[in-house]
């Protein structure tokens, strides 16, 4: 956050101060070291260390997440992974361009091309033709080792469910502005979802998704298409910066609940 700490950093320092836990903020807030008696715990980026390494890696990989959700019978937006040609020694790249074009042909309504690992809506392209596909791939591969392609779908609503151990901590819709995307970093506003059928459906689907990849602390993005609610992605690093600006008490309470788990 320009000119100040991230909500994440503030939440941790306030939590530690209120409980007599020693807290050192390093690397401009990117690393936090916490000590309570003989316990030493770390926060790195937006990771509190509650998730296993494999569940974190799966959640960070959009295509892997969608594959596992589909195998588990959980409605989701399909993502197909393509490796950067620089990885030719480690991943098949023969026919890469044609395979991406074939996927585009299967979805005449267009596709969305994005980094396979990444957040905040950076380098996300709505692609309608082969020229746009080639340009999107070129730009993403200049900065990332893989990309993911998903079919473009009309999204009526997007909801984020923040969970810890299958318990919802925050449930809110992302109310977009003029952009076709619902990213909070691109101007979407968090609106708390009231108790009701929609909230219940989103929470139930988020819990199923989290259980499928074995993740404890995560935010699950769920979208409503023309026919049903589907999982868009799972985020292992729980970022609540925008939520914290609109509802600081909710973000602080959510992180405090997670930190209670960290210190047992």
MOKATA-V315449 format. One record per residue. RES is the residue in three letters. PSI is psi in degrees with one decimal (* if undefined). OMEGA is omega in degrees with one decimal (none if undefined). Layout:
BEGIN
res->RES psi->PSI omega->OMEGA
res->RES psi->PSI omega->OMEGA
END
This chain:
BEGIN
res->UNK psi->122.7 omega->-178.9
res->UNK psi->131.2 omega->175.0
res->UNK psi->6.6 omega->-179.5
res->UNK psi->178.6 omega->179.5
res->UNK psi->157.5 omega->169.2
res->UNK psi->153.9 omega->175.6
res->UNK psi->-38.4 omega->-179.6
res->UNK psi->-46.2 omega->-179.7
res->UNK psi->-45.5 omega->178.7
res->UNK psi->-41.4 omega->-179.0
res->UNK psi->-43.4 omega->-178.9
res->UNK psi->-45.6 omega->-178.1
res->UNK psi->-38.2 omega->177.8
res->UNK psi->-40.9 omega->178.5
res->UNK psi->-48.4 omega->-177.9
res->UNK psi->-42.6 omega->-179.4
res->UNK psi->-36.9 omega->-177.2
res->UNK psi->-13.8 omega->-176.0
res->UNK psi->11.0 omega->177.9
res->UNK psi->29.9 omega->178.8
res->UNK psi->126.8 omega->177.9
res->UNK psi->138.8 omega->-173.9
res->UNK psi->123.3 omega->177.0
res->UNK psi->125.2 omega->179.6
res->UNK psi->120.5 omega->-177.2
res->UNK psi->167.8 omega->172.2
res->UNK psi->49.2 omega->178.2
res->UNK psi->35.9 omega->177.4
res->UNK psi->0.1 omega->-177.9
res->UNK psi->-25.3 omega->176.4
res->UNK psi->130.8 omega->177.0
res->UNK psi->129.5 omega->179.7
res->UNK psi->124.8 omega->-177.8
res->UNK psi->136.6 omega->179.7
res->UNK psi->128.5 omega->175.0
res->UNK psi->105.6 omega->-175.0
res->UNK psi->-125.2 omega->179.4
res->UNK psi->6.4 omega->178.6
res->UNK psi->130.5 omega->173.0
res->UNK psi->125.5 omega->-177.6
res->UNK psi->157.1 omega->-176.1
res->UNK psi->150.7 omega->167.1
res->UNK psi->131.4 omega->-179.6
res->UNK psi->122.4 omega->-175.4
res->UNK psi->-114.5 omega->174.5
res->UNK psi->25.2 omega->-176.0
res->UNK psi->123.6 omega->178.2
res->UNK psi->1.5 omega->176.2
res->UNK psi->13.2 omega->-179.3
res->UNK psi->-23.2 omega->-176.0
res->UNK psi->147.5 omega->175.5
res->UNK psi->159.9 omega->-179.4
res->UNK psi->-39.6 omega->-175.6
res->UNK psi->-38.8 omega->178.3
res->UNK psi->-35.7 omega->175.6
res->UNK psi->-44.7 omega->-179.4
res->UNK psi->-40.5 omega->179.3
res->UNK psi->-47.0 omega->-180.0
res->UNK psi->-31.6 omega->179.7
res->UNK psi->-12.1 omega->-177.9
res->UNK psi->106.1 omega->-173.8
res->UNK psi->-40.8 omega->-178.9
res->UNK psi->-42.6 omega->178.5
res->UNK psi->-42.1 omega->178.1
res->UNK psi->-48.0 omega->-177.8
res->UNK psi->-34.8 omega->177.3
res->UNK psi->-46.3 omega->-177.8
res->UNK psi->-40.0 omega->178.4
res->UNK psi->-43.5 omega->179.1
res->UNK psi->-42.1 omega->177.9
res->UNK psi->-27.3 omega->-178.1
res->UNK psi->3.2 omega->179.1
res->UNK psi->25.9 omega->-178.6
res->UNK psi->124.4 omega->-179.5
res->UNK psi->129.9 omega->-177.7
res->UNK psi->163.8 omega->172.6
res->UNK psi->119.3 omega->-176.6
res->UNK psi->137.3 omega->174.0
res->UNK psi->131.7 omega->178.8
res->UNK psi->128.1 omega->-175.1
res->UNK psi->142.1 omega->173.7
res->UNK psi->127.9 omega->-177.1
res->UNK psi->147.0 omega->175.5
res->UNK psi->136.4 omega->179.0
res->UNK psi->-20.4 omega->178.5
res->UNK psi->-15.0 omega->179.8
res->UNK psi->24.8 omega->-175.7
res->UNK psi->-29.4 omega->-179.9
res->UNK psi->-12.8 omega->-173.5
res->UNK psi->-20.1 omega->-177.9
res->UNK psi->143.3 omega->-179.3
res->UNK psi->129.7 omega->178.1
res->UNK psi->-3.0 omega->177.8
res->UNK psi->130.0 omega->179.8
res->UNK psi->15.6 omega->-176.4
res->UNK psi->-51.0 omega->-176.2
res->UNK psi->-42.2 omega->-178.6
res->UNK psi->-36.3 omega->178.6
res->UNK psi->-40.1 omega->177.2
res->UNK psi->-40.7 omega->178.9
res->UNK psi->-35.6 omega->178.5
res->UNK psi->-38.9 omega->177.7
res->UNK psi->-39.4 omega->176.8
res->UNK psi->-41.4 omega->-179.8
res->UNK psi->-29.6 omega->178.8
res->UNK psi->-15.5 omega->-176.3
res->UNK psi->79.1 omega->-177.0
res->UNK psi->-18.0 omega->176.8
res->UNK psi->-5.2 omega->179.0
res->UNK psi->168.7 omega->178.1
res->UNK psi->163.8 omega->174.3
res->UNK psi->128.5 omega->-179.5
res->UNK psi->129.8 omega->-174.4
res->UNK psi->163.9 omega->171.6
res->UNK psi->138.8 omega->179.7
res->UNK psi->-30.2 omega->175.0
res->UNK psi->120.6 omega->-178.6
res->UNK psi->162.5 omega->-177.9
res->UNK psi->178.9 omega->171.4
res->UNK psi->8.4 omega->174.7
res->UNK psi->15.1 omega->179.5
res->UNK psi->140.5 omega->177.6
res->UNK psi->46.0 omega->175.7
res->UNK psi->125.4 omega->-172.4
res->UNK psi->135.2 omega->170.3
res->UNK psi->111.3 omega->-169.4
res->UNK psi->132.0 omega->-178.6
res->UNK psi->-17.6 omega->-177.2
res->UNK psi->173.3 omega->-174.4
res->UNK psi->-35.7 omega->179.0
res->UNK psi->-43.5 omega->177.8
res->UNK psi->-36.0 omega->178.2
res->UNK psi->-46.1 omega->179.9
res->UNK psi->-40.9 omega->-179.5
res->UNK psi->-40.6 omega->178.2
res->UNK psi->-44.8 omega->179.3
res->UNK psi->-42.6 omega->-179.6
res->UNK psi->-45.9 omega->-176.5
res->UNK psi->-39.9 omega->179.7
res->UNK psi->-44.3 omega->-179.1
res->UNK psi->-18.2 omega->175.8
res->UNK psi->-19.5 omega->-176.4
res->UNK psi->-12.8 omega->-174.1
res->UNK psi->157.7 omega->-177.8
res->UNK psi->-9.1 omega->177.0
res->UNK psi->159.9 omega->175.0
res->UNK psi->165.3 omega->177.4
res->UNK psi->141.8 omega->176.9
res->UNK psi->130.3 omega->177.1
res->UNK psi->153.4 omega->177.1
res->UNK psi->141.9 omega->175.1
res->UNK psi->129.5 omega->177.1
res->UNK psi->147.1 omega->174.9
res->UNK psi->118.9 omega->-178.0
res->UNK psi->117.7 omega->179.8
res->UNK psi->-31.9 omega->-176.7
res->UNK psi->144.5 omega->174.0
res->UNK psi->134.3 omega->-176.9
res->UNK psi->139.0 omega->174.2
res->UNK psi->130.7 omega->177.0
res->UNK psi->117.2 omega->175.5
res->UNK psi->123.4 omega->-174.6
res->UNK psi->149.7 omega->163.4
res->UNK psi->123.1 omega->-179.1
res->UNK psi->48.3 omega->175.8
res->UNK psi->13.5 omega->176.9
res->UNK psi->125.2 omega->-179.9
res->UNK psi->132.0 omega->177.6
res->UNK psi->-29.4 omega->179.0
res->UNK psi->137.7 omega->178.8
res->UNK psi->115.8 omega->-177.0
res->UNK psi->149.1 omega->175.8
res->UNK psi->151.0 omega->173.8
res->UNK psi->104.3 omega->-177.3
res->UNK psi->105.3 omega->-174.6
res->UNK psi->163.9 omega->176.1
res->UNK psi->-119.9 omega->-178.3
res->UNK psi->-16.5 omega->-176.2
res->UNK psi->151.4 omega->177.9
res->UNK psi->-10.8 omega->178.8
res->UNK psi->159.9 omega->-177.7
res->UNK psi->18.8 omega->-175.4
res->UNK psi->132.6 omega->178.9
res->UNK psi->-33.8 omega->179.1
res->UNK psi->-14.5 omega->-179.5
res->UNK psi->15.8 omega->173.0
res->UNK psi->-5.1 omega->177.8
res->UNK psi->149.5 omega->-176.8
res->UNK psi->134.1 omega->177.6
res->UNK psi->128.7 omega->178.5
res->UNK psi->117.1 omega->-176.9
res->UNK psi->135.3 omega->-178.6
res->UNK psi->125.9 omega->-179.2
res->UNK psi->161.2 omega->175.6
res->UNK psi->135.2 omega->-179.7
res->UNK psi->-171.6 omega->-174.5
res->UNK psi->-43.8 omega->-178.2
res->UNK psi->-45.1 omega->179.5
res->UNK psi->-45.3 omega->-179.7
res->UNK psi->-42.0 omega->-179.4
res->UNK psi->-41.9 omega->-179.4
res->UNK psi->-42.4 omega->179.1
res->UNK psi->-44.3 omega->-179.5
res->UNK psi->-41.8 omega->180.0
res->UNK psi->-39.3 omega->178.6
res->UNK psi->-41.2 omega->179.1
res->UNK psi->-44.3 omega->177.4
res->UNK psi->-42.8 omega->-179.0
res->UNK psi->-44.0 omega->179.5
res->UNK psi->-41.3 omega->179.1
res->UNK psi->-35.0 omega->-177.0
res->UNK psi->-35.2 omega->179.5
res->UNK psi->3.7 omega->175.2
res->UNK psi->36.8 omega->-177.5
res->UNK psi->142.7 omega->-175.9
res->UNK psi->-52.3 omega->-175.0
res->UNK psi->115.3 omega->-173.8
res->UNK psi->162.4 omega->167.6
res->UNK psi->131.7 omega->-176.7
res->UNK psi->122.4 omega->178.8
res->UNK psi->125.0 omega->-175.8
res->UNK psi->136.0 omega->-178.2
res->UNK psi->148.3 omega->174.9
res->UNK psi->114.7 omega->176.7
res->UNK psi->-166.0 omega->-177.4
res->UNK psi->-30.2 omega->-171.9
res->UNK psi->-29.3 omega->-173.8
res->UNK psi->170.3 omega->172.3
res->UNK psi->138.3 omega->178.8
res->UNK psi->150.6 omega->175.6
res->UNK psi->129.1 omega->175.4
res->UNK psi->-50.8 omega->177.8
res->UNK psi->168.3 omega->177.2
res->UNK psi->133.5 omega->-179.1
res->UNK psi->119.5 omega->-179.6
res->UNK psi->-36.9 omega->174.1
res->UNK psi->115.1 omega->-173.3
res->UNK psi->102.7 omega->-177.7
res->UNK psi->123.0 omega->-179.9
res->UNK psi->36.6 omega->-177.4
res->UNK psi->-50.4 omega->-178.9
res->UNK psi->-42.1 omega->176.0
res->UNK psi->-40.6 omega->-178.2
res->UNK psi->-29.1 omega->177.9
res->UNK psi->-30.2 omega->-179.6
res->UNK psi->-35.0 omega->-178.2
res->UNK psi->70.3 omega->-174.4
res->UNK psi->-36.8 omega->-177.5
res->UNK psi->-33.1 omega->-179.3
res->UNK psi->-43.8 omega->179.2
res->UNK psi->-43.9 omega->179.8
res->UNK psi->-41.1 omega->179.7
res->UNK psi->-37.5 omega->179.5
res->UNK psi->-46.4 omega->178.5
res->UNK psi->-35.6 omega->178.7
res->UNK psi->-40.3 omega->177.5
res->UNK psi->-41.8 omega->178.0
res->UNK psi->-40.6 omega->-179.8
res->UNK psi->-31.4 omega->173.3
res->UNK psi->-39.0 omega->177.2
res->UNK psi->-38.8 omega->-179.3
res->UNK psi->-43.1 omega->-176.4
res->UNK psi->2.0 omega->170.9
res->UNK psi->* omega->none
END
